[in-house]
């Protein structure tokens, strides 16, 4: 595992020695030159390479979900209630604690719970009355907030553990990091089939308030405006409004920033965090006055 070529490449790029610094400097020059003179790298490829270069600077505290947003279960929860919770939150893994979140005891995977279902003669399934949640616990990783996010990613890969609790200096739970949280620092927001984009677009004066995950084709259907022209070489790489904004800017924008599209449209970032754009205000260019 330690000799995997991808692992060695990432470690070389994001390391902290002189060789890593030289490699990063060379890559930054290639990215800048490509942006100025060459179409060899698409906008999305430039963003991803830039994100990879910055990954070595990120700490676990920069990518974690704060404690207030952690979904976890007490180890005394009943199996039926646990199965209901998995169905409601649409997560595959949940941390397990004893009494409080400051006393974590592991994590539980939904497929382990499903493995307890027993088939009945009529074709229905029921939970075994003898099953206990404590028998399903898997180990969970622990990380300090000052740890490099990249080091935690490599540790997750080595241990095949997808969740880590962030523990503060007093031993309390400060946050939660999934392997997806770290990967998103490189590739951008990873949406799945359970991500619900409700009320994705609504009128707001002379513009629209839009969920940044809204698909560009859906935006075109609702407004008639197409951001991707036929000769745009990067069109296949961009699917959402948020992805378009990140591509235009070359990084994840800050809240309040205004990004201008070549066609004159403006995107004002209403909500964002270090990993993704969440909500935008989109102002389309006014049509030209008829002669």
Order of alpha helices (4+ residues) and beta strands (2+ residues): alpha-alpha-alpha-alpha-beta-beta-alpha-beta-beta-alpha-beta-beta-beta-alpha-beta-beta-alpha-beta-beta-alpha-alpha-beta-beta-beta
